[in-house]
Amino acid sequence: MLTALAIRDVVLIEALDLDFHAGLGVLTGETGAGKSILLDALGLALGARGDSGLVRHGATQAAVTASFDLPDASPAWALLEENGLEREPGEPLMIRRLVKADGGSRGFVNDQPASAALLRELGRHLVEIHGQHDDRGLLAPAGHRALLDAFGRIDTSATTTAWTAFRAAEGALATARAEIDTAARDREWLEHAVAELGKLAPEPGEEETLADRRRLMQRSEKIADDLRAVEAHLEGSDGALSHLRQAARILDRIGPDHAALADALAAVDRAVIEGAVAEERLIEARHALAFDPNALDDDETRLFELRAMARKHRVQPDDLADLAADLRGKLERLDAGEEGIAALEAKVAATRAAYTKAATTLTEARTAAAARLDAAVAGELKPLKLDAARFRTAIAPTSEDGWGASGRDRVEFEISTNPGAPFAPLTKIASGGELSRFILALKVALAEQGGAATMIFDEIDRGVGGAVASAIGERLARLATRAQLLVVTHSPQVAARGSAHLLIAKSHDGIVTRTGVRSLGVAERREEIARMLSGASITDEARAQANRLLETV
């Protein structure tokens, strides 16, 4: 709840420090005393537009600090954590807003910089403001569905789960279709490329093998004559080996005649052996270097085809085999994907049916809750002198574009103020007094569903008096047992219900006009309520009536 409000240099307020307590706090004062300034100051702290016109004349800046005492479970703390703002356990939530006279504003939460947008979001968790022209709170149709769900204690988790599954299935189908559409545009090219590469049948490392073999065959053609010349020198009857063998036979006969001849024989024998080895190697080389010109042509053709295909697909020849496998895989996935679309479509249909069933159950629960809410509000209308008025919770199906995790329903509170008059949204009601009382009746009916810890009613009793004002005061007091209420009022019946009473008044020292606020004691409350009853001249009868009002509550 709101515990304190410090205001500096806001319009006519020079310096003001207010403390607030639980229960019903009433704010009274003569017309024009500045009650709206107080609400404007609080609104500034809660992220309202930082208009430099709020800065008191002659001041450099306006400042407002609002302090709140919140339970640990308050969503406001979670919001701070989401936005990276720190808190100390047990400390109050302090919101400060500064507005400069020359324009510009700054916000702080527990002395940490915060944007106006964050302050507004925090404000929705902290304070509800209800008035004749409030376009948020109960008058905003966008929040009516959540209010009905809270009133009926309706669990929307099954619908949320079904919606999540339905959306996921739709997303998977859309992705698959997009992929298939893209691949289908390339199907003709894929089929041609796969067939072409399949016919070529490239193998990893094939280019290097062919190139090496071609180089060898081309070299063999050039050295063939040299090989034949070498063989002629070594082989045959006139070859070197034949002469060496003849020399060896002669040396073998005369070798015993001298030691040197024996050494010569050994050397010639070795030469014969080495020559025989050379002869064998030449034969081996000749066989190895032998080639078929047709084979050379085939290898060159194959090599040309591989390199041409690689250039066509902008890859290296050695990567052609991998490319062929990749393209085959794409074609296979395309075929399989088209078959899989049917399965994905079936899943979408199944999850849609599950969502529809859950949403229908949710609509039924809301319809039942709406009937209970309508009855609860109707019970509050007669004491507020709205006997002829009717209230209903209108539930209508949305278009499919409006489906979501919270179902398929559009919920709006509607009223009819006169017999036979059509129902219309709350915001279309012309009478401010009637609207205020409808808001109060609805708030009382929804009271157990909670909301912000602090509620402010701005002149909700305008234009009513007597028994109606008493009924309003009684209901405000009832609400105040569940939440902190602050009420700006002109009604003595409402003011008498307050557990705390603040008087807003202007003062003028001949030069400067100021607005001040002070807390009233028992005697001062009686005088203020008497003033509200009788006007400027307070009579004894008015004081007696004020006493009766205070004693009654």
Secondary structure, DSSP 8 states (H G I E B T S, - for coil): -EEEEEEEEETTEEEEEEE--SSEEEEE--TTSSHHHHHHHHHHHTT----GGGB-TT-SEEEEEEEE---TT-HHHHHHHHTT----TT--EEEEEEEETTS-EEEEETTEEE-HHHHHHHHHHHEEEEETT--SGGG-GGGHHHHHHHHTT---HHHHHHHHHHHHHHHHHHHHHHHHHHHHHTHHHHHHHHHHHHHH---TTHHHHHHHHHHHHHHHHHHHHHHHHHHHHHSSTTSHHHHHHHHHHHHHHHGGG-HHHHHHHHHHHHHHHHHHHHHHHHHHHHHHH---HHHHHHHHHHHHHHHHHHHHHTS-GGGHHHHHHHHHHHHHHHHHHHHHHHHHHHHHHHHHHHHHHHHHHHHHHHHHHHHHHHHHHHHHHTTTT-TT-EEEEEEEE--GGG-BTTBSEEEEEEEE-STT---EEGGG---HHHHHHHHHHHHHHTGGG---SEEEEESTTTT--HHHHHHHHHHHHHHTTTSEEEEE---HHHHTT-SEEEEEEEEE-SS-EEEEEEE--HHHHHHHHHHHHH-SS--HHHHHHHHHHHHH-
